[in-house]
Amino acid sequence: MTPEQIAAIAQQGVNSIEQATDEKGLRDLEIQLLGKKGQITGLTRAISEAPPQERGVFGRAVNDAKKTVTQAIESRREALQDSALQAELTDFDFDVTLPGISKSSGTRHPLTLVQEQVEEIFVGMGFYVLDYPEVEDDFHNFEALNIPKDHPARDMQDTFWLKDGHLLRTHTSPGQIRAMGEYAPPFRAIFPGKVFRYEAVDASHEHTFHQIEGLMIDRKVSVANLISSMKVMLSQIFGREVLVRLRPGYFPFVEPGFELDMNCLLCSGDGCRVCSQSGWVEFLGCGLVHPKVLKAGGLDPEQWQGWAFGVGWSRLVMMRYGIDDIRYLLGGDIRFLKQFG
């Protein structure tokens, strides 16, 4: 095929394009000429079949044809759109005084809003903000946290296991081990993030939710300092003093361990479905870091001590904004999310 024949094919296409009366017809022509099986596209594939000495001339002719047709399509589409707009403007039913359609803007998620607030609070107290993998190994998620294989505590965390032996982390506590391996003591850090557990979903439980882990390592630490830090966080988030209670709690990676509950802010302690009618919400687990965990993190428990906590970030958001169902947080309902604009 000669360059003149290729130019003639392009001109024929341009003539058809100029006669298109609507955008649908123009789109059909575009597919017919430039689509995967289009006429011009077929010429492009034929370049490799031309004799070697003719490929340069043939290729330039095909590229020129493609450029000519593409420009003709863009020009005709613009003309059709202008014509449609003029027709709409001259329509006697069109009211130019009506306000235009405003573009809605997105909003930050309530989880993000509270995360930023919590991070600001702890940075103000000298904490690092660290991020660690959501896909973990057995060592960091269990073994190093004093939860060996066949330990009953593993039944407390129904785990999503992956085929290669890794898992979706069941808590943010692996951050303790990773941080102790990366930072020289003394130091303090928090690790906000997403965690996963194979749980039945209801108003206060989700298979995917968020936690914030905290860790402080120093020569000497105390439970009193831990509780004080938690009360500072709560009072700044909620803008007032929050009633809390401390109960003995079992967590393999701390000794002694505690459960810190807060008075349910949704019902003011009267009882609702979020607090299971008890008036209290299990807010966080905490305690002094177990010596075995310090060793697993590469520290000498004779020289260093630590305290740690893990707070249900999702539940914190529910208390902060009066949300009575955790499923709203990851439900993707735009009506829910718009409330936080």
Buried (B, 14 or more C-beta within 10 A) or exposed (E): BEBEEBBEBBBEBBEBBEEBEEBEBBBBBBEBBBBEEBBBBEBBEBBEEBEEEEEEEBBEBBBBBBEBBBEBBEEBBEEBEEEEEEEEEEEEEEEEEEEEEEEEEEBEBBBEBBBEBBBEBBEEEEBBBBEBBBEBBBEBBBBBBBBEEEBEBBEBBEBBEEEEEBBBBBBBBBBBBBBBEBBEBBBBBBBBBBBBBEEEEEBBEBBBBBBBBBBBBBEEBEBEEBBEBBBBBBEBBBEEEBBBEBEEBBBBBBBEBBBBBBBBBBBEBEBBEBBBEBBBBBBBBBBBBBBBBBBBBEBEBEEBBBBBBBBBBBBBBBBBBEBEBBBBBBEEEEEBBEEEE
